[in-house]
Amino acid sequence: MVLLSLVIAFVFGFIMRLLGFPPMLGFLVAGFILNAMGLESNEALEKISNLGILLLLFTIGLKLNLRSLFRKHVWLGGLSHMLITVIIFSFVLIALGLAGISYFGNIDLKVVALIAFAFSFSSTVFAVKVLEEKGEMQSLQGKTVISILIIQDILAVIFLTISKGDLPSIWAVLLLAFPLLRKPLIWLMKKSGHGEMMVLYGFLLALLGAELFSITGLKADLGALVAGLVVANSAKSDELSKSLMNFKEFFLVAFFLSIGLTGVPEWWMVGVSLVFVLLIPLKGFLYFWILTRFGIRSRTSFLISLNLSNYSEFALIVGAMAVSENILSSEWLLIIAITLTLSFLISSPMNSYLYYSLFEKYLKRFERKKRLADDRPIKTNGAEILIFGM
């Protein structure tokens, strides 16, 4: 069955590649097909999927500048977007319930708030994949997208900790000393050389960070991110990131398959999902409007909003938790999975083919005269020749 799963994943990933879509969408479709064939997600697949996410967050940490999280357009812009999104989505769900729309009339305010909160997140996996394929990780929009997503990840950790009713262990305080290990960890990385030792070191460090955070009651994903951050911006951090890239890409195939393996959707579930799909443009425009308020150019804000105009795999985590505690019915987990899949299908062509120039004259009206310092047009001072590649 492993061979069959790989064959189907490759075939549909290849088809999506030929059509100009990211292969990840083919993996999602492959998951649904495998589920229709009677296969279900298993413990081995979940472990591989989790390892892929750990490596993803670890490599993000390797490239992250911590100071970027404290920029106003990141933390205040990100938090403002989440708050406004939760309020708007809650009102929409309540309005649908009052209008007597099937399946929305029997959910209470607690469930409404939970669903709205889950859908206020954007997908870290999707955004990073798109930015890497376009080579924009180090651009202003790339750094802003990653920083906002990390703010969201931190909020997710806080939410999951509170929802479990378990406070972190008192030993979690010791994790504040983790950055003190930077020098010995960088020394070890330098002495590991290249090739398989560098790969082994990367796996070891990512899993060490995850395990330390997990045993102290914090989210393992956050531990992998912090582990990468501790050795970031060092002489060999880029090499370490590149050495782990292919492993990360392969393990993330399991993540997308596991989403598709959630179950076989029914038509009425697709109908419910379309309600949330129709809200995607509103979510994207809200990002655009908030970011332009902080002095970011309309073009940059537009590109950032495209990267973040999707729903997050975190919604599945919230959904699974709510179903296990009988807050949501089990059908909602499938509805969330379908919504997540459809949001990826919509966001992919938007990020690939939708060009800012088509809407420039309308979007520039939202720009503010005072610009963010690193998003101001470059002054050439009359120069007529520009040389690249020196």
C-alpha positions as CSV (number, residue, x, y, z in Angstrom):
1,M,0.0,0.0,0.0
2,V,3.0,2.3,0.6
3,L,4.0,1.9,-3.1
4,L,0.4,2.6,-4.2
5,S,0.2,5.7,-2.1
6,L,3.5,7.0,-3.5
7,V,2.4,6.2,-7.1
8,I,-0.9,8.1,-6.7
9,A,0.7,11.0,-5.0
10,F,3.3,11.3,-7.7
11,V,0.7,11.0,-10.6
12,F,-1.5,13.8,-9.2
13,G,1.4,15.9,-8.1
14,F,2.8,15.6,-11.7
15,I,-0.5,16.5,-13.2
16,M,-0.7,19.6,-11.1
17,R,2.8,20.5,-12.1
18,L,1.9,20.2,-15.8
19,L,-1.2,22.4,-15.2
20,G,1.0,25.1,-13.5
21,F,-0.2,24.4,-10.0
22,P,2.0,23.5,-7.0
23,P,2.3,19.7,-6.6
24,M,1.0,20.0,-3.0
25,L,-2.5,20.3,-4.5
26,G,-2.1,17.0,-6.2
27,F,-1.1,15.4,-2.9
28,L,-4.3,16.7,-1.3
29,V,-6.4,15.2,-4.1
30,A,-4.4,11.9,-3.8
31,G,-5.3,11.8,-0.2
32,F,-9.0,12.0,-0.9
33,I,-8.7,9.3,-3.6
34,L,-6.8,7.0,-1.3
35,N,-9.5,7.5,1.4
36,A,-12.2,6.7,-1.1
37,M,-10.2,3.4,-1.8
38,G,-10.6,2.5,1.8
39,L,-7.3,3.7,3.2
40,E,-7.0,5.8,6.3
41,S,-4.3,7.9,7.9
42,N,-2.2,5.8,10.3
43,E,0.4,6.4,13.0
44,A,3.4,6.1,10.7
45,L,2.0,8.7,8.3
46,E,1.2,11.1,11.1
47,K,4.8,10.7,12.5
48,I,6.3,11.4,9.0
49,S,3.9,14.4,8.6
50,N,4.8,15.8,12.0
51,L,8.5,15.4,11.2
52,G,8.0,17.4,8.0
53,I,6.3,20.2,9.9
54,L,9.1,20.2,12.5
55,L,11.8,20.5,9.8
56,L,9.8,23.2,8.1
57,L,9.6,25.3,11.2
58,F,13.3,24.5,12.0
59,T,14.4,25.9,8.6
60,I,12.2,28.9,9.0
61,G,14.0,29.6,12.3
62,L,17.4,29.3,10.6
63,K,16.5,32.2,8.3
64,L,14.6,34.4,10.8
65,N,15.7,37.7,12.3
66,L,14.0,37.9,15.7
67,R,13.9,41.7,15.5
68,S,11.4,41.4,12.6
69,L,8.7,40.1,15.0
70,F,8.8,43.4,16.9
71,R,8.1,45.6,13.9
72,K,4.7,47.3,14.3
73,H,3.3,46.2,11.0
74,V,4.0,42.6,11.9
75,W,2.8,42.2,15.5
76,L,0.1,44.9,15.6
77,G,-0.9,44.3,12.0
78,G,-1.1,40.5,12.5
79,L,-3.0,40.8,15.8
80,S,-5.4,43.4,14.3
81,H,-6.2,41.2,11.4
82,M,-7.0,38.2,13.6
83,L,-9.2,40.1,15.9
84,I,-11.2,41.8,13.0
85,T,-11.4,38.4,11.2
86,V,-12.8,36.6,14.2
87,I,-15.5,39.4,14.7
88,I,-16.5,39.4,11.0
89,F,-16.6,35.6,10.6
90,S,-18.6,35.3,13.9
91,F,-21.2,37.8,12.6
92,V,-21.5,36.0,9.3
93,L,-22.0,32.6,11.0
94,I,-24.6,34.1,13.4
95,A,-26.4,35.8,10.5
96,L,-26.5,32.5,8.5
97,G,-28.0,30.8,11.6
98,L,-30.6,33.5,12.1
99,A,-31.5,33.2,8.4
100,G,-32.3,29.5,8.9
101,I,-29.5,28.2,6.6
102,S,-29.1,24.5,7.1
103,Y,-26.3,23.4,9.4
104,F,-25.7,26.9,10.8
105,G,-28.8,27.2,12.9
106,N,-27.8,24.7,15.6
107,I,-24.3,26.1,16.6
108,D,-24.0,28.1,19.8
109,L,-21.8,31.2,20.3
110,K,-18.9,29.2,21.8
111,V,-18.7,27.1,18.7
112,V,-19.1,30.1,16.4
113,A,-16.2,31.8,18.1
114,L,-14.1,28.7,17.9
115,I,-14.7,28.2,14.2
116,A,-14.0,31.9,13.5
117,F,-10.8,31.8,15.4
118,A,-9.6,28.6,13.6
119,F,-10.2,30.2,10.2
120,S,-8.4,33.5,11.1
121,F,-5.1,31.7,10.7
122,S,-3.1,31.4,7.5
123,S,-1.2,28.3,6.4
124,T,2.5,28.4,7.2
125,V,3.2,25.3,5.1
126,F,1.5,26.8,2.0
127,A,3.0,30.3,2.3
128,V,6.6,29.0,2.8
129,K,6.3,26.6,-0.2
130,V,5.0,29.4,-2.4
131,L,7.7,31.9,-1.2
132,E,10.5,29.3,-1.7
133,E,9.3,28.4,-5.2
134,K,9.3,32.1,-6.2
135,G,12.6,32.8,-4.5
136,E,11.0,35.5,-2.3
137,M,11.9,34.3,1.2
138,Q,14.4,37.2,1.8
139,S,12.2,39.9,0.2
140,L,10.3,42.4,2.3
141,Q,7.0,40.6,1.6
142,G,8.6,37.2,2.3
143,K,10.0,38.3,5.7
144,T,6.7,40.0,6.6
145,V,4.6,36.9,5.7
146,I,6.9,34.6,7.8
147,S,6.9,37.0,10.7
148,I,3.1,37.3,10.8
149,L,2.8,33.6,10.5
150,I,5.1,33.1,13.5
151,I,3.0,35.6,15.5
152,Q,0.0,33.3,14.7
153,D,2.0,30.2,15.6
154,I,2.7,31.7,19.0
155,L,-1.0,32.5,19.5
156,A,-1.8,28.9,18.5
157,V,0.6,27.6,21.2
158,I,-1.1,29.8,23.8
159,F,-4.6,28.7,22.7
160,L,-3.7,25.0,22.7
161,T,-2.1,25.2,26.1
162,I,-5.1,27.0,27.6
163,S,-7.7,24.7,25.9
164,K,-6.0,21.6,27.4
165,G,-6.3,23.1,30.8
166,D,-2.7,22.2,31.5
167,L,-0.2,24.9,32.4
168,P,3.4,24.4,31.2
169,S,5.8,22.7,33.7
170,I,7.8,24.9,36.0
171,W,10.8,23.6,34.2
172,A,9.7,25.5,31.1
173,V,11.4,28.5,32.7
174,L,14.8,26.8,32.0
175,L,14.1,27.1,28.3
176,L,14.8,30.8,28.6
177,A,18.5,29.7,28.8
178,F,18.3,28.0,25.4
179,P,19.9,30.9,23.6
180,L,23.0,30.5,25.9
181,L,23.7,27.3,24.0
182,R,24.2,29.3,20.7
183,K,28.0,29.2,20.7
184,P,28.5,25.5,21.5
185,L,25.8,24.6,19.0
186,I,27.3,26.7,16.3
187,W,30.7,25.2,17.1
188,L,29.2,21.7,16.7
189,M,27.6,22.7,13.4
190,K,30.9,24.0,12.1
191,K,32.8,20.8,13.2
192,S,30.1,18.6,11.7
193,G,31.6,19.3,8.3
194,H,29.4,18.6,5.3
195,G,27.2,15.8,3.8
196,E,25.5,13.3,6.0
197,M,27.0,14.7,9.2
198,M,25.4,18.1,8.5
199,V,22.0,16.4,7.8
200,L,22.2,14.3,10.9
201,Y,23.1,17.4,13.0
202,G,20.1,19.3,11.6
203,F,17.7,16.4,12.4
204,L,19.2,16.1,15.9
205,L,18.9,19.8,16.7
206,A,15.3,20.1,15.4
207,L,14.2,17.1,17.3
208,L,16.1,18.2,20.5
209,G,14.3,21.5,20.4
210,A,10.9,19.8,19.9
211,E,11.5,17.3,22.7
212,L,12.6,19.9,25.2
213,F,9.5,22.0,24.6
214,S,7.2,19.0,24.6
215,I,8.4,17.6,27.9
216,T,7.9,21.0,29.6
217,G,4.3,21.3,28.3
218,L,4.9,23.5,25.3
219,K,4.2,22.8,21.6
220,A,6.9,20.7,20.0
221,D,6.6,22.8,16.7
222,L,7.6,25.9,18.6
223,G,10.6,24.1,20.0
224,A,11.9,23.3,16.5
225,L,11.4,26.9,15.5
226,V,13.4,28.2,18.5
227,A,16.1,25.6,17.9
228,G,16.6,27.0,14.4
229,L,16.5,30.5,15.6
230,V,19.3,29.8,18.2
231,V,21.8,29.0,15.4
232,A,20.4,31.4,12.8
233,N,22.5,34.0,11.0
234,S,25.7,31.9,11.5
235,A,28.3,31.0,9.0
236,K,26.8,27.6,8.2
237,S,23.1,28.1,8.8
238,D,22.4,28.5,5.1
239,E,24.2,25.3,4.3
240,L,22.3,23.5,7.0
241,S,19.0,24.8,5.6
242,K,19.8,23.6,2.1
243,S,21.0,20.2,3.3
244,L,17.6,19.6,4.9
245,M,15.5,21.0,2.1
246,N,14.9,17.7,0.2
247,F,14.1,15.8,3.4
248,K,11.6,18.5,4.4
249,E,9.9,18.5,1.0
250,F,9.5,14.7,1.0
251,F,8.1,14.5,4.5
252,L,5.6,17.3,3.8
253,V,4.1,15.0,1.1
254,A,2.8,13.0,4.1
255,F,1.3,16.1,5.6
256,F,-0.8,16.9,2.5
257,L,-1.8,13.2,2.1
258,S,-2.9,13.1,5.7
259,I,-5.3,16.1,5.2
260,G,-6.9,14.3,2.2
261,L,-7.1,11.1,4.2
262,T,-9.4,12.8,6.7
263,G,-12.4,11.3,4.9
264,V,-14.5,11.2,1.8
265,P,-16.4,14.5,1.5
266,E,-20.2,14.6,0.8
267,W,-21.8,17.2,-1.4
268,W,-23.5,19.0,1.4
269,M,-20.2,19.4,3.2
270,V,-18.8,21.1,0.1
271,G,-21.7,23.5,0.2
272,V,-20.9,24.4,3.8
273,S,-17.3,24.8,2.9
274,L,-18.1,27.2,0.1
275,V,-19.4,29.7,2.6
276,F,-15.9,30.0,4.1
277,V,-14.3,29.9,0.6
278,L,-16.4,33.0,-0.3
279,L,-14.9,34.8,2.6
280,I,-11.3,34.3,1.4
281,P,-11.3,37.6,-0.7
282,L,-12.5,39.5,2.4
283,K,-9.7,38.0,4.5
284,G,-7.2,38.9,1.8
285,F,-8.4,42.5,1.4
286,L,-8.4,43.0,5.2
287,Y,-4.6,42.1,5.2
288,F,-4.1,44.5,2.3
289,W,-6.0,47.4,4.0
290,I,-4.2,46.9,7.4
291,L,-0.7,46.7,5.9
292,T,-1.2,49.9,3.8
293,R,-2.2,51.7,7.1
294,F,1.3,50.9,8.3
295,G,2.9,52.7,5.3
296,I,3.6,49.6,3.2
297,R,3.3,50.2,-0.6
298,S,0.1,48.9,-2.2
299,R,2.1,46.4,-4.4
300,T,4.0,44.9,-1.4
301,S,0.7,44.7,0.6
302,F,-1.0,43.1,-2.3
303,L,1.7,40.4,-2.6
304,I,1.6,39.7,1.2
305,S,-2.2,39.5,1.2
306,L,-2.0,36.9,-1.7
307,N,0.4,34.7,0.4
308,L,-1.9,34.9,3.4
309,S,-5.3,34.6,1.7
310,N,-5.8,30.9,2.7
311,Y,-6.8,28.9,5.7
312,S,-4.4,27.1,7.9
313,E,-3.7,23.5,8.9
314,F,-4.1,24.9,12.5
315,A,-7.9,24.9,11.8
316,L,-7.7,21.1,11.5
317,I,-5.9,20.9,14.9
318,V,-8.5,23.0,16.5
319,G,-11.3,21.0,14.8
320,A,-9.8,17.7,16.0
321,M,-9.5,19.0,19.6
322,A,-13.1,20.3,19.5
323,V,-14.5,17.0,18.1
324,S,-12.6,15.0,20.8
325,E,-14.2,17.2,23.5
326,N,-17.7,17.0,21.9
327,I,-17.8,20.7,21.2
328,L,-18.1,20.1,17.4
329,S,-19.7,17.2,15.5
330,S,-17.3,14.9,13.6
331,E,-18.7,16.3,10.3
332,W,-17.0,19.6,11.0
333,L,-13.6,18.0,10.7
334,L,-14.3,17.0,7.1
335,I,-15.8,20.4,6.4
336,I,-12.6,22.1,7.7
337,A,-10.4,19.7,5.6
338,I,-12.5,20.5,2.4
339,T,-12.3,24.2,3.1
340,L,-8.6,24.1,3.6
341,T,-8.1,22.2,0.4
342,L,-10.3,24.6,-1.6
343,S,-8.5,27.6,-0.1
344,F,-5.2,26.1,-1.4
345,L,-6.7,25.5,-4.8
346,I,-7.8,29.1,-5.0
347,S,-4.7,30.6,-3.5
348,S,-2.3,28.8,-5.9
349,P,-3.3,30.4,-9.1
350,M,-3.7,33.8,-7.3
351,N,-0.1,33.6,-6.3
352,S,1.1,32.4,-9.7
353,Y,-0.9,34.3,-12.3
354,L,-2.7,37.3,-10.7
355,Y,-0.5,40.3,-11.4
356,Y,-0.6,43.6,-9.5
357,S,-0.6,45.7,-12.7
358,L,-4.1,44.6,-13.4
359,F,-5.4,46.4,-10.3
360,E,-2.7,49.0,-9.8
361,K,-4.7,52.1,-10.4
362,Y,-7.4,51.0,-7.9
363,L,-5.1,49.7,-5.2
364,K,-2.7,52.7,-5.2
365,R,-5.5,54.7,-3.7
366,F,-5.0,52.9,-0.4
367,E,-1.4,53.9,-0.1
368,R,-0.3,56.4,2.5
369,K,2.2,59.2,1.8
370,K,4.4,58.2,4.7
371,R,6.1,54.9,3.6
372,L,7.9,52.2,5.6
373,A,11.6,52.9,5.4
374,D,12.6,49.7,3.6
375,D,9.6,49.9,1.2
376,R,10.4,53.3,-0.4
377,P,11.3,53.4,-4.1
378,I,15.0,53.5,-4.8
379,K,16.2,56.9,-6.0
380,T,18.6,56.6,-8.9
381,N,19.7,60.3,-8.8
382,G,19.7,60.5,-12.6
383,A,21.6,57.3,-13.3
384,E,20.7,55.7,-16.6
385,I,22.6,52.4,-16.3
386,L,22.2,49.7,-13.7
387,I,24.6,46.8,-13.5
388,F,23.6,43.4,-12.0
389,G,25.8,40.5,-10.9
390,M,29.0,42.3,-9.8
